[in-house]
Amino acid sequence: MMYAWIKAFHIIAVISWMAGMLYLPRLFVYHCSAEKGSAQSETFKVMERRLLRAIMNPAMIAAWLLGLWLAWNGTDSHYGWFASGWFQAKLGLVVPLSAVHGLLARWVKDFAADNNRNSAVFYRIINEVPTVVMIAIVILAVVKPF
């Protein structure tokens, strides 16, 4: 029964994390068009900081901790899911997704310092990366193809 509860909270954490990963780059797109020092720019700074600190960071930490607990307690072998090819591939995608999270955090700091170096088009492209990775992760976790 505990496994099911941990799995439910892991899914909730992943959904929350992904919501932020998809929304923050969209905020950056709009923030690019706001004049530095304007009320609109300052509002975007608050929104970006709060999204990162109050939702994305805790959700990512929870997703990692709960996911590792699930992997260790999985039923594939004595070592849980760690010995499974699908899990290794999934983990191989979660690591770069976490790196993208780190980049987004850096860009929040850049915007906060009025030091953005990227274009709105750049952030539109970056916005697609978490989507593609998420699709692959879900397929691996549900289908377990290998």
Buried (B, 14 or more C-beta within 10 A) or exposed (E): EEEEEBBEBBBBBBEBBBBBBBBBBEBBBEBBEBEEEEEEBEEBBEBBBEBBEEBBBBBBEBBBBBBBBBBEEBEBEEEBBBEBEBBBBBBEBBEEBEEBBEEBBEBBEBBBEEEBEBEBEBBBEBBEBBEEBBEBBEBBBEEBEE
